[in-house]
């Protein structure tokens, strides 16, 4: 799928990855890549179904999940931004709306809702509207989090 992201940007999306095929000469010369991050939170309950019954996460429990959507790329000429923060915030709000105060195990695709599975689940829903998406972080506490990035294609 090819799409434009400004007068001198042509993007190619293949297997969830976005490649800039054209950029302004200054961006090519300097090799600049910018990343825009948008954080959001949601509260939800879960239990992990693949762990032994004595594992604490096998029991029903809840988290305040702290997440980050990261979009990377060159600056769009004339706008001097990678993406409008509002576009990323809309995607974050859509994800939050589906997950907020839910029992995650009841959502299709989240039957064993580890943070890793949750990050990939979010990626699959966000990438169609955020083709520059490069990373999703899912934190389940202030000390623990995981990051998901699509594997580079050859």
N, C-alpha and C positions, 0 to 999 in steps of 0.2 A: 504494500500500500504506500503510495507516495502522497505527500501533502505538503503544502507550503506553510511556513511559520513566519512570514514576513516577506518583503519584496526580494530579498537576496538569500533566503533560506529555503532549501528543499530538503525535506526529511523523508527517509525511507524507513518503514517499520517492518521488521521481519522477526517472527517468533518472539514478540514482546519486547524486542530491543529496537531502539531508534538510532538511526545513523544520520548525521548531518552530511548531506551530499554537497551542499553549497553553503558558503558563509561569506561574510564580508572579508575583503583582503586583510584587514587589520586583525580579525579574529584568527584567520588562518596563520598569519605571520607570527602572532604572539601565542598561538595555541591556547587561548583563553577558554576555560570552562567554568561556568558559574553554577552554583547550586542554591536553590530556594527551598527552605524548609518550612513546613507548616505543622505545628503540633496540635493534637486534640486528645481528649480524654473521654472515656466512657466507663460506666460501671456495669459489671455483668457477673453472673454466676456460672460455674462450670464444675465438672468433675472429669478427670482423665480416666479413660476407660481401658487403656493399655497397660497401666501400671499394676503391680500386685495390690490386692485388697488392703494390705497393711500400710501402704504408702499414703502419706497425708493427702496427696492430691487425688486419691481415689474417692475421697469423701467430697460431698458437695461443699463448695467454698466460693468466695467471691473476691474480685480484685477491682481496683480502680486502674484500668489499663491506660497507660500514657503512650501515645503513638506519634510518629513523625512520618510525614510524606515528604520525600526529597525529589525535586525535579531539577535536572541539570541540562546545560546546553550553553550555546552562545547567546549573546544579546541580540534581540530582535532590533534591526535597524529602525531608527526613528522613534522607537519606544524605549530603548536602552534597558530592557528587562528580559529575563529568560521566559517568564510566564507571569501573568497577572496573579497576584496573591489570591484575589477573589475566586479565580478559577480553581485553584488548589483547595481553598477553604470550602468551596461548594462540594467537592468530592469528599473531603474529610467529613463534612456535615452529613452527607448522604450515608457514609459508612457508619458514622456515629448513630444516625437515626435507626439503622437496622439492628445495631448491637446493644444500644443503651438499655439497661435494666432488663436484659434478656437472660434466659438460660441457654448458653451458647450451644450445648449439646443438641438442642432442638432445631438448630438452623442447619439447613442442608449444606453439607460439605464440612461441617464443624462437629461431627459426631465424636471425635476425640480432639477437643479444642486446645491443643498445646499452643504456646505462643508462636512456635514455628508454623504450625498449620494455619493459625489465625493470620499471620503475616502474609503467607502465600494466598490465602483466601481473599484478603484485602487487595493484594496485587492484581489478582485476576479480575476484580471488579473495577479497579482504578485505572488500569493501563489503557482501556479503550478511550477514555476521555482525557488522560494525561500521558500522551505518547513520550514525553521526556522524563517520565518517572524512572528514577535510578535506584531508589532504596525505600524500603518501609521498615521502620523500627517499631517493635511492640514491646513495651515494658510492663511487667506485671507487679513490680515493686520499685522503690527508689533505687535499689541496687541491682536489679536483674532485668535484662532485656535481650532481645534477639533482633538481628537485622536480616532482611531478605533482599537480595539483588538477583536479577535474572542472570543465569549463566551466560557468558559471552558466546556468541555464535561464531563459527569459523567461516 
